[in-house]
């Protein structure tokens, strides 16, 4: 390239720059003078209208690209940030479990308070801390004992129903024999018909309402409650529900199987009933009804024995005639 040609190009470039600068100043001045209604504004509007589809298409195309950019940024986050976020998630999850447990415990305690208030029970709250220590008994251990005023013989109940009776105490713990234990037997009755009997456990854990004569009205679904006889358990506390009633020919008593309301495997808090009032004991009518049922059962036993004796005598006469 010759020096003359270089000078010509440089001179031409300078003139183009000056010309563009003059045109820009002129357009700016004209735009300021004409405002929003001038010819330049009309040209700008027309240009925007023509290029609008192109700009919309461009934005649509770029949206996934921007999304991928965000994903890529998350994927490339440093390990310290990810660990910190995971720690926060773990902490929130643990806190949520803690709050749910607190709410569940508060509800159980409220249910016990309702039971105490509704039945006017003199009681001490305690917590189940362990189950049976052997395979031939059904017991639970409470976290309170004689130092809290507890003594053997006191009834124990959850908000769902009675679970059993204290059989031994140390200073700080108590052992409760459950209703399902084969040594357990308490006075109970059918809530609807007032038929009275003894609720007894068994080695298998099955619970029966015994000594209810066949002339009493008992049906599946009937509620079984404490009768108040004996002055140990307050009258009317829920025990369970009748799930099976069988009356075999010749039997004096119904075979009644009861499903207990309280499940100690899902119970934690209990009430130990420390004393009962006269109003919570069986009434004179209840005692008279129990005596009447017992007399009926005794007469039935005597009749049954007489029938058996008559059958034996008949058998002996038959043998004598045969000889």
C-alpha positions as CSV (number, residue, x, y, z in Angstrom):
1,X,0.0,0.0,0.0
2,X,1.4,3.4,-1.1
3,X,1.5,6.4,1.3
4,X,-0.9,8.3,-1.0
5,X,-3.5,5.6,-0.9
6,X,-3.3,5.3,2.9
7,X,-3.8,9.1,3.3
8,X,-6.9,8.9,1.0
9,X,-8.5,6.2,3.1
10,X,-7.8,8.0,6.3
11,X,-9.2,11.2,4.9
12,X,-12.3,9.3,3.7
13,X,-12.8,7.7,7.1
14,X,-12.6,11.1,8.9
15,X,-15.1,12.6,6.6
16,X,-17.6,9.6,7.2
17,X,-17.2,10.1,11.0
18,X,-17.9,13.8,10.8
19,X,-20.9,13.2,8.6
20,X,-22.4,10.6,11.0
21,X,-21.8,13.0,13.9
22,X,-23.6,15.8,12.1
23,X,-26.5,13.5,11.2
24,X,-26.8,12.3,14.8
25,X,-26.8,15.8,16.2
26,X,-29.4,16.8,13.7
27,X,-31.7,13.9,14.4
28,X,-31.3,14.4,18.2
29,X,-32.2,18.1,17.8
30,X,-35.2,17.3,15.5
31,X,-36.4,14.6,18.0
32,X,-36.3,17.0,20.9
33,X,-38.1,19.7,19.0
34,X,-40.8,17.4,17.6
35,X,-41.5,15.4,20.9
36,X,-43.8,12.3,20.7
37,X,-45.6,13.4,17.5
38,X,-42.8,14.1,15.2
39,X,-41.7,12.1,12.1
40,X,-38.9,10.4,14.0
41,X,-41.3,9.0,16.5
42,X,-43.5,7.6,13.7
43,X,-40.5,5.9,12.2
44,X,-39.5,4.5,15.6
45,X,-43.0,3.1,16.2
46,X,-43.1,1.6,12.7
47,X,-39.7,-0.1,13.3
48,X,-40.9,-1.5,16.6
49,X,-44.0,-2.9,15.1
50,X,-42.1,-4.6,12.3
51,X,-39.5,-6.1,14.6
52,X,-41.9,-7.1,17.4
53,X,-42.4,-10.7,16.1
54,X,-38.7,-11.1,15.8
55,X,-38.1,-9.9,19.4
56,X,-40.9,-12.2,20.7
57,X,-39.4,-15.2,18.9
58,X,-36.0,-14.4,20.3
59,X,-37.3,-14.3,23.9
60,X,-39.1,-17.6,23.4
61,X,-36.0,-19.2,22.1
62,X,-33.8,-17.9,24.8
63,X,-36.1,-18.9,27.7
64,X,-35.0,-22.6,27.8
65,X,-31.4,-21.4,27.4
66,X,-31.8,-19.2,30.5
67,X,-33.4,-22.1,32.4
68,X,-30.6,-24.4,31.5
69,X,-28.2,-21.8,32.7
70,X,-29.9,-21.7,36.1
71,X,-29.8,-25.5,36.3
72,X,-26.2,-25.5,35.3
73,X,-25.5,-22.9,38.0
74,X,-27.2,-25.1,40.6
75,X,-25.3,-28.2,39.4
76,X,-22.0,-26.4,39.6
77,X,-22.7,-25.0,43.2
78,X,-19.8,-25.7,45.5
79,X,-20.0,-28.7,47.8
80,X,-20.0,-26.5,50.9
81,X,-23.3,-24.8,49.8
82,X,-24.9,-28.2,49.1
83,X,-23.8,-29.6,52.5
84,X,-25.1,-26.5,54.2
85,X,-28.5,-26.9,52.5
86,X,-28.7,-30.6,53.4
87,X,-27.9,-29.7,57.1
88,X,-30.8,-27.2,57.1
89,X,-33.2,-29.9,55.6
90,X,-32.1,-32.4,58.2
91,X,-32.6,-29.9,61.0
92,X,-36.1,-28.9,59.8
93,X,-37.1,-32.5,59.5
94,X,-36.0,-33.3,63.0
95,X,-37.7,-30.2,64.3
96,X,-40.9,-31.2,62.5
97,X,-40.8,-34.7,64.1
98,X,-40.2,-33.1,67.5
99,X,-43.2,-30.8,67.1
100,X,-45.5,-33.7,66.0
101,X,-44.4,-35.7,69.1
102,X,-45.1,-32.7,71.4
103,X,-48.5,-32.3,69.9
104,X,-49.3,-36.0,70.3
105,X,-48.1,-36.0,73.9
106,X,-50.2,-32.8,74.6
107,X,-53.3,-34.5,73.2
108,X,-52.8,-37.6,75.3
109,X,-52.4,-35.6,78.4
110,X,-55.5,-33.5,77.6
111,X,-57.5,-36.7,77.2
112,X,-56.3,-37.9,80.6
113,X,-57.3,-34.6,82.1
114,X,-60.8,-34.9,80.5
115,X,-61.2,-38.4,81.9
116,X,-60.2,-37.2,85.4
117,X,-62.5,-34.2,85.3
118,X,-65.5,-36.0,83.7
119,X,-65.3,-38.8,86.3
120,X,-64.2,-36.7,89.2
121,X,-61.2,-39.0,89.8
122,X,-58.7,-38.6,92.7
123,X,-55.6,-39.6,90.8
124,X,-51.9,-39.3,90.1
125,X,-50.5,-39.2,86.6
126,X,-47.6,-41.6,85.7
127,X,-45.8,-42.9,82.7
128,X,-45.3,-46.4,81.5
129,X,-41.5,-47.1,81.3
130,X,-41.4,-50.8,80.6
131,X,-43.4,-54.0,79.9
132,X,-43.3,-57.5,81.3
133,X,-40.0,-58.9,82.2
134,X,-41.1,-62.5,81.8
135,X,-43.2,-64.5,79.4
136,X,-45.7,-65.9,81.9
137,X,-47.2,-62.6,83.2
138,X,-48.7,-59.5,81.7
139,X,-47.5,-56.4,83.5
140,X,-46.1,-52.9,83.0
141,X,-43.9,-50.7,85.1
142,X,-44.7,-47.1,86.0
143,X,-42.3,-44.4,86.8
144,X,-43.9,-43.5,90.2
145,X,-44.1,-45.5,93.4
146,X,-44.8,-45.2,97.1
147,X,-43.0,-41.9,97.4
148,X,-45.7,-40.5,95.2
149,X,-48.5,-42.0,97.4
150,X,-49.1,-45.1,95.3
151,X,-49.9,-48.4,97.0
152,X,-50.8,-52.0,95.8
153,X,-54.4,-52.4,94.8
154,X,-54.9,-49.0,93.1
155,X,-56.6,-49.1,89.7
156,X,-54.7,-47.8,86.6
157,X,-56.4,-46.4,83.5
158,X,-55.6,-44.7,80.2
159,X,-57.9,-42.2,78.5
160,X,-59.2,-45.2,76.4
161,X,-59.9,-47.6,79.3
162,X,-58.7,-49.4,82.4
163,X,-55.5,-51.3,82.0
164,X,-55.1,-53.1,85.3
165,X,-54.2,-52.8,89.0
166,X,-51.0,-52.1,90.9
167,X,-49.6,-55.3,92.6
168,X,-46.3,-54.0,94.0
169,X,-44.5,-50.7,94.6
170,X,-41.0,-49.5,95.3
171,X,-40.2,-46.0,96.3
172,X,-40.0,-44.8,92.6
173,X,-41.7,-47.5,90.5
174,X,-44.9,-49.6,90.5
175,X,-45.8,-52.8,88.8
176,X,-49.3,-53.0,87.2
177,X,-50.9,-56.4,86.5
178,X,-52.8,-56.0,83.3
179,X,-56.4,-57.1,82.7
180,X,-55.2,-59.7,80.2
181,X,-53.0,-61.4,82.8
182,X,-54.3,-64.9,83.8
183,X,-54.3,-63.8,87.5
184,X,-56.5,-60.8,86.8
185,X,-60.2,-60.8,87.7
186,X,-62.3,-57.7,88.4
187,X,-66.0,-56.9,88.7
188,X,-67.6,-55.7,85.5
189,X,-71.0,-55.4,83.8
190,X,-72.6,-54.9,80.4
191,X,-73.4,-51.2,80.2
192,X,-76.7,-51.5,78.4
193,X,-78.4,-54.5,80.1
194,X,-76.5,-54.1,83.5
195,X,-75.7,-57.9,83.4
196,X,-72.9,-58.4,85.9
197,X,-69.9,-60.7,85.9
198,X,-66.2,-61.0,86.3
199,X,-63.7,-59.8,83.7
200,X,-60.9,-62.3,83.7
201,X,-57.6,-62.7,81.8
202,X,-56.0,-65.9,80.6
203,X,-52.6,-67.3,79.7
204,X,-53.3,-66.7,76.1
205,X,-54.1,-63.1,76.7
206,X,-57.8,-63.6,75.7
207,X,-60.2,-61.7,78.1
208,X,-63.6,-63.1,79.0
209,X,-66.6,-61.7,80.9
210,X,-67.5,-64.7,83.1
211,X,-70.4,-65.8,85.4
212,X,-73.0,-64.1,83.2
213,X,-76.0,-66.4,83.2
214,X,-77.6,-67.5,79.9
215,X,-80.8,-65.6,80.7
216,X,-79.0,-62.3,80.6
217,X,-79.1,-60.0,77.5
218,X,-75.6,-59.7,75.9
219,X,-74.8,-59.0,72.3
220,X,-71.8,-58.4,70.1
221,X,-70.8,-54.7,70.3
222,X,-72.0,-54.2,73.9
223,X,-69.8,-52.0,76.0
224,X,-68.2,-53.5,79.2
225,X,-67.6,-51.2,82.1
226,X,-66.5,-51.5,85.7
227,X,-69.4,-52.3,88.0
228,X,-68.1,-50.6,91.2
229,X,-68.6,-53.8,93.2
230,X,-65.9,-54.4,95.8
231,X,-65.1,-50.7,96.2
232,X,-61.8,-50.9,94.3
233,X,-62.6,-49.6,90.8
234,X,-64.9,-46.6,90.3
235,X,-68.2,-47.5,88.7
236,X,-68.6,-46.9,85.0
237,X,-65.0,-46.8,83.7
238,X,-64.7,-48.3,80.2
239,X,-63.1,-51.7,79.8
240,X,-63.8,-53.0,76.4
241,X,-66.3,-54.3,73.9
242,X,-68.0,-57.6,73.5
243,X,-66.7,-59.3,70.3
244,X,-68.2,-62.8,70.7
245,X,-71.2,-64.3,72.7
246,X,-71.8,-68.1,72.7
247,X,-74.5,-70.0,74.5
248,X,-74.1,-73.7,74.3
249,X,-77.0,-76.1,75.2
250,X,-76.9,-77.1,78.8
251,X,-74.5,-74.3,79.9
252,X,-75.4,-72.1,82.8
253,X,-73.2,-69.2,81.7
254,X,-72.6,-67.3,78.5
255,X,-69.1,-67.6,76.9
256,X,-68.3,-63.9,76.3
257,X,-65.1,-62.7,74.8
258,X,-64.1,-59.0,75.3
259,X,-61.8,-56.8,73.3
260,X,-60.1,-54.3,75.6
261,X,-60.1,-50.7,74.7
262,X,-56.7,-49.8,76.2
263,X,-53.6,-51.1,74.3
264,X,-50.5,-50.7,76.6
265,X,-48.2,-51.2,73.6
266,X,-49.4,-47.8,72.3
267,X,-50.0,-46.1,75.7
268,X,-47.5,-44.0,77.6
269,X,-49.3,-41.8,80.1
270,X,-51.8,-43.3,82.7
271,X,-53.8,-42.2,85.7
272,X,-53.5,-44.1,88.9
273,X,-56.7,-43.8,90.9
274,X,-55.8,-43.2,94.5
275,X,-59.3,-43.2,96.1
276,X,-62.9,-43.3,95.2
277,X,-66.0,-41.5,96.5
278,X,-69.3,-43.1,97.7
279,X,-70.9,-41.9,94.4
280,X,-68.3,-43.9,92.5
281,X,-69.1,-47.1,94.3
282,X,-71.8,-49.6,93.3
283,X,-75.3,-48.6,94.5
284,X,-77.6,-50.7,96.6
285,X,-79.6,-51.6,93.5
286,X,-76.4,-52.8,91.8
287,X,-75.5,-54.9,94.8
288,X,-79.1,-56.3,95.0
289,X,-79.0,-57.1,91.2
290,X,-75.6,-58.9,91.6
291,X,-77.0,-60.9,94.5
292,X,-80.0,-61.8,92.5
293,X,-77.9,-63.0,89.6
294,X,-75.7,-65.0,92.0
295,X,-78.8,-66.7,93.6
296,X,-80.1,-67.5,90.1
297,X,-76.7,-69.0,89.2
298,X,-76.5,-71.0,92.4
299,X,-80.0,-72.4,91.9
300,X,-79.0,-73.2,88.4
301,X,-76.0,-75.1,89.7
302,X,-78.1,-77.0,92.2
303,X,-80.7,-77.9,89.5
304,X,-77.9,-79.0,87.3
305,X,-76.4,-81.2,90.1
306,X,-79.8,-82.7,90.8
307,X,-80.3,-83.5,87.2
308,X,-76.9,-85.1,87.1
309,X,-77.7,-87.1,90.3
310,X,-81.1,-88.2,88.8
311,X,-79.3,-89.3,85.6
312,X,-76.8,-91.2,87.7
313,X,-79.6,-92.9,89.7
314,X,-81.4,-93.8,86.5
315,X,-78.3,-95.3,85.1
316,X,-77.8,-97.4,88.2
317,X,-81.4,-98.6,88.1
318,X,-81.0,-99.5,84.5
319,X,-77.9,-101.5,85.3
320,X,-79.7,-103.3,88.2
321,X,-82.6,-104.2,85.9
322,X,-80.2,-105.4,83.3
323,X,-78.6,-107.7,85.9
